Amino acid sequence: MTKPAAAKPAPLYPTRSAAGALLGQQLAGRGYLGCLLLGITPEGVEIAANASKAMGAQFDVLVAAFIKLGSNLAPIGAIAESAPSEMDPDFQPGGALLDKLASAIDESRARVKQDLILYRTERPVKKLAGRIAVIVDGQVTYPWRVLAAAKVAEQLGAKQVVIATPVATQAAADRIAARRYDLVCPSIVMDAQGHPAPYGDVAGETPERLRSIMIAHQAA
């Protein structure tokens, strides 16, 4: 007798647009007015766009990519735009892994360069000097991409960097807090793998990516 399939957990939010609107309301409620929302590609773009509408703020996109030593392995760092890589401080590669790590960083850097053309046609980010930058992602399971993006915002002269996401793991939230960034997140989950389906609207990787590219071009 076969066991019945486990029921899928209910999504945390009915749609990405609803999650973005709620996030925008929470950001406004905390006084982050006159900020620039920066959606990390691809998952954070639609969230940031809807959050910006809800709070009447500007938005733009930042390109970031995880660094992985294998497609099925957890990321050990991330790269965003031209900033230095952000690495997991607990990851201590031995000599045998150094060449593989260098190759993984090069691959991530190349992916970022390619996506800069797709998402921003290589134009610069909107002016950040002296402003609050809010880094937005769709789900922060591992903190390295948002922390790498925070480096970019700081390089561009942001006076404060805030990280915002509709859902994050407790482990990622702790890492962000340790770096003393404010985190705005309505839903913290304890599972280290994050929520399997935080949004009710179905979107495969390719359609979601294409949609986020279109939204990113509207930000220009």
Residue pairs with C-beta under 8 A, 6 or more apart in sequence:
8 196
8 197
9 195
9 196
9 197
11 195
11 197
11 198
11 199
11 200
12 19
12 166
12 167
12 187
12 195
12 198
12 199
13 19
13 22
13 166
13 198
13 199
13 200
14 199
14 200
14 201
15 199
15 200
15 201
16 46
16 47
16 50
16 138
16 199
16 201
16 203
17 46
17 50
18 50
19 47
19 50
19 166
19 167
19 198
19 199
20 46
20 47
20 48
20 49
20 50
20 51
20 53
20 54
20 166
21 50
21 51
21 53
21 54
22 54
22 166
22 186
23 47
23 50
23 51
23 54
23 136
23 164
23 165
23 166
23 184
23 186
24 50
24 51
24 52
24 53
24 54
24 55
24 57
25 54
25 55
26 164
26 184
26 186
27 35
27 37
27 51
27 55
27 57
27 134
27 162
27 164
27 184
28 54
28 55
28 56
30 182
30 184
32 55
32 57
32 132
32 134
32 162
32 184
33 55
33 57
34 57
34 131
34 132
35 57
35 131
35 132
35 133
35 134
35 162
36 57
36 58
36 59
36 60
36 126
36 128
36 131
36 132
36 133
36 134
36 158
37 48
37 51
37 52
37 57
37 58
37 59
37 60
37 134
37 136
37 164
38 48
38 59
38 60
38 61
38 62
38 125
38 133
38 134
38 135
38 136
38 149
38 153
39 45
39 46
39 47
39 48
39 49
39 59
39 60
39 61
39 62
39 136
39 137
39 212
39 216
40 61
40 62
40 63
40 64
40 80
40 135
40 136
40 137
40 145
40 146
40 149
41 61
41 62
41 63
41 64
41 115
41 119
41 212
41 216
42 208
42 209
42 212
42 213
43 137
43 138
43 139
43 208
43 212
44 61
44 135
44 136
44 137
44 138
44 165
45 61
45 119
45 212
45 215
45 216
46 138
46 208
46 211
46 212
46 215
47 136
47 137
47 138
47 165
47 166
48 59
48 61
48 134
48 136
49 59
49 215
49 218
49 219
51 57
51 59
51 134
51 136
51 164
52 58
52 59
57 134
58 126
59 219
60 120
60 125
60 126
60 219
61 119
61 120
61 216
61 219
62 80
62 81
62 125
62 135
62 149
62 152
62 153
63 80
63 81
63 112
63 115
63 116
63 119
63 120
64 78
64 79
64 80
64 81
64 112
64 145
64 148
64 149
65 78
65 79
65 80
65 108
65 111
65 112
65 115
65 145
66 75
66 77
66 78
66 108
66 142
66 144
66 145
67 75
67 76
67 77
67 78
67 79
67 85
67 87
67 101
67 104
67 105
67 108
67 144
68 74
68 75
68 76
68 104
69 76
69 97
69 100
69 101
69 104
74 142
75 88
75 142
75 144
75 145
76 87
76 88
76 91
76 101
76 144
77 85
77 86
77 87
77 88
77 91
77 105
77 144
77 148
78 85
78 86
78 108
78 144
78 145
78 147
78 148
79 85
79 86
79 105
79 108
79 109
79 112
79 148
80 86
80 112
80 145
80 148
80 149
80 151
80 152
81 112
81 116
81 149
81 152
82 152
82 155
83 148
83 151
83 152
83 155
84 151
85 105
85 108
85 148
86 144
86 145
86 147
86 148
86 151
87 144
88 144
93 100
93 101
116 122
118 213
119 212
119 213
119 216
119 217
120 216
120 220
121 217
121 220
123 220
125 152
125 156
128 153
128 156
128 157
128 158
129 156
129 157
129 158
130 157
130 158
130 159
131 158
131 159
132 158
132 159
132 160
132 161
132 162
133 150
133 153
133 156
133 158
133 160
133 161
133 162
134 161
134 162
134 163
134 164
134 184
135 146
135 149
135 150
135 153
135 161
135 162
135 163
135 164
136 164
136 165
137 145
137 146
137 163
137 165
138 165
138 166
138 198
138 199
139 165
139 166
139 167
139 168
139 194
139 195
139 198
140 146
140 163
140 165
140 167
140 168
140 169
140 172
140 173
140 176
140 185
140 194
141 168
141 169
141 172
141 192
141 193
141 194
142 169
142 172
143 172
143 175
143 176
146 163
146 165
146 176
147 175
147 176
147 179
147 181
150 161
150 163
150 179
150 181
153 161
154 161
160 182
161 181
162 181
162 182
162 183
162 184
163 176
163 181
163 182
163 183
163 184
164 183
164 184
164 185
165 183
165 184
165 185
166 185
166 186
166 187
166 198
167 185
167 186
167 187
167 188
167 189
167 194
167 195
167 198
168 176
168 183
168 185
168 187
168 188
168 189
168 194
169 188
169 189
169 190
169 191
169 192
169 193
169 194
170 188
170 189
170 190
171 192
173 183
173 185
173 188
176 183
177 183
187 195
187 198
189 195
203 211
